[in-house]
Amino acid sequence: MKKYITLNEQDTDLLIKLHDFIYIDSNFIVEHILTNYADRKYAMNRLRLLEESKYIKSFTVPMRGYEKPGNLYTLDAFGVEIVEELQGFSKWQKKWTTDVPAWYQHQLMLNRLVLSYTKQAEELGLAVKEWIPEARGTFQYGKSKSEVIKPDGVLVVGEADSEQNIGLFIELERSVAKRQNTLQKIIRYNAFLKRGKETLEKYDIHVGFEEPVLDWRVLFIAGNETNTKKTIRDILSIPGQERSHIKIPVLAANLEETKKDAFGDLYHYVLSESPHVKREL
């Protein structure tokens, strides 16, 4: 029998974040979302009550940073209904609630990356205005099935009180990225962004951005410096004549550096005249 409980502000924040991130591990929830509890035991009890009430669902799975399998959370059916009531829409696939896909570890990496940007932005008077997950950020911009962009997510960043925002198409690589995949992604992003204002307006409607995005970057984040160098090398292997047709800013960075200093001089503008010089966003 379903138990009904009164949701507090942190409960609803958890539900919305689960909608945005799909999967969140217990350590992340306790440390960054359910922070009003005296210790972990009470926060975990609250999660148990939310699960019994069908707001959320948990799975016990292996995760990096855990000595043994830990709790991974996602939305349950009632939680999806509440999110739709809270924000006027939901974009959810039932299969996320019934089974854990192979990419859950990748999502946990993305969660912490977004957290790094968010916290560091606040320290600099900036703001992460929005995080768009892959399910909402994917967009078919042409008639062919191959004419599609599928970022791991879209990060919208800008000054806190400004409408001059940057959209970052995030491509987070867990291991060594295949050259062919990297090049195909760049070709598709370039084809998409070259289509101009009308296509971007359609993308805006498709995603439902809360803030205007006036400029775009494609950001490849590799797990270590060696893989970052490979990404740069692969992109620069595009023949010169073909490379001249790519007009979008393509950036490459190292995951660990990004988590430490997300707004520092750590980004390679790969198709610039000085691809090996690190600059700010």
C-alpha atoms as one frame of an Amber mdcrd trajectory, in Angstrom:
protein
   0.000   0.000   0.000   1.314   3.423  -0.977   2.259   5.730   1.897   1.572
   9.441   1.464   3.992  11.937   2.953   4.187  15.720   2.833   7.056  16.832
   0.619   9.421  19.512   1.872  11.555  21.850  -0.263  14.534  19.521  -0.400
  12.298  16.598  -1.380  10.950  18.505  -4.392  14.471  19.650  -5.270  15.526
  15.988  -5.272  12.662  15.010  -7.582  13.492  17.771 -10.073  17.187  16.891
 -10.015  16.346  13.227 -10.610  14.300  14.342 -13.604  17.272  16.337 -14.904
  19.978  13.772 -14.132  17.904  10.536 -14.315  20.220   8.686 -11.894  21.864
  10.032  -8.727  23.840   8.053  -6.158  23.205   8.205  -2.412  26.490   9.981
  -1.576  25.660  12.814  -3.969  22.138  13.120  -2.560  23.276  13.187   1.070
  26.141  15.628   0.450  24.468  18.045  -1.984  20.659  17.728  -1.926  19.250
  16.411   1.373  21.548  18.570   3.470  19.177  19.479   6.335  19.688  16.224
   8.201  22.016  15.780  11.169  23.770  12.782   9.673  23.597  10.300   6.827
  21.309   7.901   8.708  18.435  10.397   8.805  18.845  11.376   5.161  18.775
   7.702   4.169  15.615   7.229   6.237  14.000  10.060   4.292  14.976   8.395
   1.029  13.401   5.162   2.264  10.122   6.991   3.018  10.151   8.638  -0.418
  10.683   5.243  -2.006   7.881   3.601  -0.028   5.595   6.407  -1.244   6.539
   5.677  -4.891   8.230   9.045  -5.465  11.602   7.466  -6.135  13.102   4.058
  -6.769  16.490   2.646  -5.788  18.846   0.060  -7.234  21.894  -1.477  -5.578
  24.725  -1.355  -8.101  28.545  -1.061  -8.259  29.712   2.554  -8.400  33.065
   4.323  -8.446  34.005   5.629  -5.020  31.989   2.964  -3.193  33.774   0.055
  -1.495  30.756  -2.165  -2.201  27.595  -1.751  -4.319  25.609   1.289  -3.218
  22.204   2.871  -3.699  21.388   4.490  -7.021  18.150   6.494  -7.225  15.758
   7.487  -9.986  12.146   8.672 -10.249   9.240   6.344  -9.703   5.803   6.860
 -11.276   4.401   9.172  -8.591   7.602  11.220  -8.631   7.247  11.774 -12.374
   3.675  13.021 -11.791   4.869  15.439  -9.103   7.638  16.815 -11.349   5.105
  17.450 -14.100   2.872  19.240 -11.606   5.781  21.321 -10.296   7.264  22.480
 -13.599   4.471  21.954 -16.087   6.114  19.171 -18.074   8.130  16.000 -17.756
  10.187  14.055 -20.263  10.586  10.593 -18.893  10.983   7.061 -20.185   9.438
   4.310 -18.069  12.378   2.007 -18.763  14.605   4.252 -16.625  12.493   3.289
 -13.623  12.383  -0.429 -14.334  16.006  -1.203 -15.179  19.434   0.409 -14.888
  21.117   0.954 -18.272  24.822   0.451 -18.925  25.432   4.222 -19.068  24.531
   4.957 -15.424  28.223   5.343 -14.443  28.633   7.933 -17.177  25.652   9.837
 -15.792  27.190   9.901 -12.305  30.329  11.486 -13.796  28.159  14.106 -15.507
  26.373  14.879 -12.228  29.621  15.791 -10.535  30.836  17.758 -13.532  27.676
  19.901 -13.500  28.080  20.371  -9.748  31.638  21.642 -10.273  30.487  24.206
 -12.827  27.582  25.279 -10.628  29.602  25.826  -7.449  32.524  27.535  -9.160
  30.210  29.772 -11.173  28.637  31.078  -7.964  32.063  31.975  -6.580  32.734
  34.131  -9.661  29.377  35.884  -9.840  28.306  33.648 -12.707  25.502  31.096
 -12.843  24.724  27.766 -14.390  21.275  28.745 -15.637  20.247  25.283 -16.732
  21.352  21.709 -17.345  19.661  19.942 -20.259  20.072  16.135 -20.183  20.677
  14.074 -23.303  17.022  13.060 -23.627  15.958  16.694 -24.091  19.108  17.900
 -25.842  18.972  15.365 -28.672  17.615  16.950 -31.859  17.148  15.869 -35.460
  17.957  18.988 -37.448  17.486  17.502 -40.945  15.367  14.971 -42.791  17.962
  12.192 -42.693  18.173  10.069 -39.538  21.915  10.776 -39.469  21.278  14.524
 -39.208  21.011  14.548 -35.457  22.937  16.020 -32.539  23.059  13.988 -29.366
  25.109  15.745 -26.679  25.622  14.145 -23.297  24.011  17.324 -22.050  23.790
  21.072 -22.583  25.073  23.497 -19.969  23.795  27.076 -20.095  26.173  29.513
 -18.379  26.242  33.293 -18.011  26.430  36.208 -15.607  23.780  35.873 -12.917
  21.668  38.870 -13.993  22.398  38.815 -17.714  20.754  37.316 -20.786  24.144
  36.978 -22.505  24.461  33.235 -22.037  26.695  30.568 -23.554  25.429  27.107
 -24.417  27.949  24.293 -24.010  27.317  21.034 -25.818  29.037  18.614 -23.449
  30.733  15.481 -24.766  32.162  13.626 -21.764  34.421  10.752 -22.722  34.799
   7.985 -20.137  37.640   6.226 -21.939  39.541   6.599 -25.206  37.226   8.166
 -27.774  37.300   6.685 -31.264  38.563   9.150 -33.875  35.643   8.423 -36.197
  33.088   9.180 -33.473  34.764  12.466 -32.552  34.916  13.651 -36.156  31.318
  12.662 -36.874  30.134  14.606 -33.841  31.956  17.739 -35.000  30.566  17.412
 -38.532  27.027  17.151 -37.164  27.355  20.023 -34.708  28.810  22.175 -37.480
  25.997  21.257 -39.889  23.425  21.993 -37.187  24.805  25.373 -36.118  25.473
  26.508 -39.720  21.742  26.281 -40.426  21.311  29.532 -38.577  18.589  31.327
 -36.679  15.548  29.357 -37.852  17.016  25.992 -36.814  18.198  27.386 -33.479
  14.691  28.719 -32.832  13.289  25.255 -33.528  15.861  23.798 -31.139  14.843
  26.349 -28.511  11.217  25.233 -28.799  12.229  21.556 -28.765  14.322  21.916
 -25.597  12.366  24.681 -23.886  15.336  26.708 -22.652  14.533  28.875 -19.642
  17.176  31.429 -20.634  18.257  32.721 -24.080  21.438  31.214 -25.518  23.350
  33.652 -27.711  26.561  31.747 -28.346  27.537  28.105 -28.582  30.575  25.935
 -27.862  31.179  22.227 -28.405  33.202  20.931 -25.464  34.965  17.563 -25.442
  36.004  16.591 -21.908  38.354  13.626 -21.652  39.104  11.566 -18.561  42.798
  12.496 -18.488  45.399  14.635 -20.234  46.544  11.815 -22.515  43.037  11.387
 -23.891  42.636  15.152 -24.241  45.744  15.210 -26.435  44.291  12.389 -28.520
  41.042  14.328 -28.997  43.019  17.363 -30.169  45.158  15.247 -32.470  42.093
  13.544 -33.978  40.342  16.851 -34.651  43.446  18.388 -36.209  43.710  15.375
 -38.510  40.777  16.729 -40.518  42.248  17.841 -43.869  42.839  21.584 -44.083
  40.269  22.296 -46.776  37.524  20.425 -44.918  38.588  21.981 -41.639  38.103
  25.454 -43.106  34.380  24.739 -43.412  34.028  24.124 -39.682  33.025  27.474
 -38.203  32.029  26.454 -34.681  34.197  26.777 -31.543  35.402  23.268 -30.644
  37.028  23.005 -27.219  38.894  20.201 -25.474  39.658  19.889 -21.782  40.703
  17.482 -19.056  38.033  16.258 -16.609  40.116  16.634 -13.454  41.242  20.146
 -14.375  37.672  21.106 -15.189  36.417  19.892 -11.821  39.073  21.983 -10.064
  38.945  25.213 -12.091  36.043  25.106 -14.542  36.354  28.769 -15.508  40.130
  28.956 -15.636  42.615  28.837 -18.509  42.263  25.158 -19.320  40.391  24.977
 -22.631  42.033  24.217 -25.952  40.253  25.978 -28.831  41.220  23.174 -31.150
  40.458  24.812 -34.503  42.038  28.146 -33.599  45.500  29.285 -34.744  46.907
  28.210 -31.365  45.179  24.917 -30.442  47.702  24.004 -27.759  47.328  27.289
 -25.845  44.871  26.992 -22.968  42.261  29.740 -22.614  39.066  30.529 -20.728
  35.601  29.637 -21.929
